[in-house]
């Protein structure tokens, strides 16, 4: 076990030709410092046409995530950098340090069309390095200055730092925030999400955002059979009490290298129930560890999925929450940034 980290291994990514194998007798690494690398991004806004994703455009100012969530479906993206989806993903963080200026340039293009953008669709925009890099805050400042709709997905209490910007955006119907609450059990959180905020801190963030007029959704994600699914009703009830307006959930997803990493985490922390967990996970995905088919990849299929969906619906109805969808945001207020060589007439 590596102290403060979500996984204990650093397997080669699927595109790497060289795999590092520890010599017999070589000391096992028990702690790792986080390394931050600067990147000059060429593009910033990513678009998708997935029919089961409630947004079409997104920004991730960081690659990799120090929160270290053992289940993170974005881990395999580190393979594109010739890094491991394992420990590298949570200890080698790539910062798109030109993100703010690149956003201004993008919004100023003649071809740009204003549509809502989500920050944090893959990696958390409020992971620890955001305290000093402030890339997410800079992006929000640009969106506010040009009255552009933007949404946030996070599991970090650091989002409260930007309450001034989010409240100003919300006042013009230009933002919403989705807060992921995986568990309220700090012991489980320490194993699942070692460097993420506690459940109580996330509820506090929901409370403060809601009080400031920011529309908030609680995401119970991921749903892990026999690990955290028993907390569904409590999470929904407490999030509603804190002021959340909507709720959603996502089943555990295990694409590419994440399958082996997750199995290693289960064997390390819950060997007594690992078999039961994976049996249900495979049932959710048609007999496989994961299937990426639209509409079922996030909710699963089969009897267990149907029963959980029923529980979720009942919990939301009792708490007075609507099912998750990105609230309608305004695009008619958008103001195109001035170009550097543009003449000022008044």
C-alpha positions, 0 to 999 in steps of 0.5 A, spaced: 500 500 500 502 506 498 500 511 503 495 517 501 494 513 494 488 510 491 492 504 488 498 501 489 501 499 482 504 503 476 502 498 470 504 500 463 499 503 459 496 500 453 501 504 448 507 503 452 512 498 449 517 498 455 514 495 462 518 496 468 519 490 473 521 491 480 527 486 482 527 481 487 528 484 493 528 491 491 524 495 496 517 497 495 515 504 494 511 506 500 510 513 499 510 518 493 510 525 492 506 529 487 509 532 480 506 537 476 508 538 469 506 544 465 503 543 458 502 548 453 495 546 450 493 547 443 486 546 444 481 547 450 474 545 449 472 538 447 466 536 444 462 530 444 456 527 440 454 521 445 446 521 446 447 519 453 451 525 456 447 531 458 453 536 455 456 537 448 462 541 450 467 540 456 474 543 459 479 539 463 484 544 465 488 538 468 490 531 466 491 526 471 488 527 478 491 527 485 484 525 489 487 518 487 480 515 486 481 508 485 475 507 481 476 513 476 474 512 469 479 517 466 485 513 469 486 510 462 487 517 459 494 517 462 496 512 457 496 517 451 501 520 455 506 514 455 504 514 463 501 509 467 493 509 469 496 507 476 500 511 480 502 516 475 495 518 474 495 521 481 502 523 482 504 526 475 499 531 474 499 535 467 497 543 468 494 546 462 497 553 464 495 557 458 488 555 459 485 561 460 488 565 455 487 559 450 479 560 452 479 567 450 482 566 443 477 560 442 471 565 444 474 570 440 474 566 433 469 568 428 467 560 427 465 560 435 458 558 437 456 559 444 453 553 447 454 551 455 461 548 457 462 543 462 469 544 466 471 537 470 468 532 465 474 527 466 478 530 472 477 534 477 478 542 476 478 543 484 484 538 485 489 540 490 494 544 485 488 548 483 489 552 490 495 555 487 495 554 479 488 557 479 486 555 472 479 553 474 478 560 477 481 564 471 476 560 466 470 562 470 473 569 470 473 569 462 466 566 462 463 571 467 466 577 463 463 574 457 457 572 459 458 565 457 454 559 460 458 554 464 457 548 469 462 545 474 463 537 476 467 536 482 467 532 489 472 538 492 470 543 497 475 548 494 469 550 489 467 554 495 473 559 494 469 561 487 463 562 490 463 569 488 464 568 481 459 562 481 453 566 484 454 572 479 454 567 473 448 564 477 444 571 477 444 571 470 442 564 469 449 562 466 451 556 471 450 550 475 454 545 479 454 538 480 457 535 486 459 528 487 458 524 493 460 517 493 460 516 501 459 519 507 463 514 511 470 517 512 473 510 513 471 508 506 473 515 503 480 514 505 480 508 501 476 510 495 478 517 494 484 518 499 485 525 497 478 528 496 474 532 500 470 528 506 462 527 505 461 532 510 465 537 506 461 536 500 455 537 503 457 543 506 459 546 499 452 544 496 449 548 502 453 554 501 452 554 493 445 553 494 444 558 499 448 563 494 443 561 488 447 556 485 443 550 482 446 544 485 445 537 483 448 531 487 451 525 483 451 519 487 457 516 483 460 511 482 455 506 485 459 500 487 455 494 489 456 491 496 461 497 497 457 504 497 450 502 494 447 502 501 448 509 502 444 511 497 438 513 501 442 517 506 446 521 501 440 523 497 436 525 503 442 529 506 444 532 499 436 535 499 437 537 506 443 541 504 439 544 498 440 540 492 435 541 487 437 535 482 440 528 483 443 523 478 447 516 479 453 513 475 454 505 475 462 503 476 465 503 469 471 499 468 474 501 461 481 499 459 487 498 464 482 500 470 479 493 470 486 490 473 487 496 477 480 496 480 481 488 482 487 490 485 484 495 490 478 490 491 483 484 493 487 489 497 481 492 501 475 487 501 478 480 499 472 477 503 467 481 498 471 482 492 467 476 488 460 478 490 462 485 487 465 483 481 459 478 480 454 484 480 459 488 476 459 483 470 451 482 471 450 490 470 455 490 463 452 483 460 457 478 463 463 483 462 467 487 466 465 493 462 461 494 456 461 501 453 454 501 449 450 508 450 445 508 455 447 502 459 454 504 460 452 509 466 446 505 469 447 498 467 442 493 465 439 487 469 435 485 475 440 489 480 440 495 475 433 495 475 432 494 483 437 500 484 434 505 479 427 503 483 431 505 489 433 511 486 427 514 484 423 513 491 429 516 494 429 522 490 421 522 490 421 522 498 427 528 498 423 532 493 429 532 488 428 532 480 432 527 476 439 529 473 439 534 467 443 540 466 439 546 467 437 550 461 442 556 461 442 562 457 446 563 451 443 570 448 447 574 453 454 572 450 459 577 448 465 576 444 471 578 446 475 583 443 481 581 438 488 584 440 488 588 433 481 590 434 480 598 433 476 601 439 471 606 437 468 608 443 
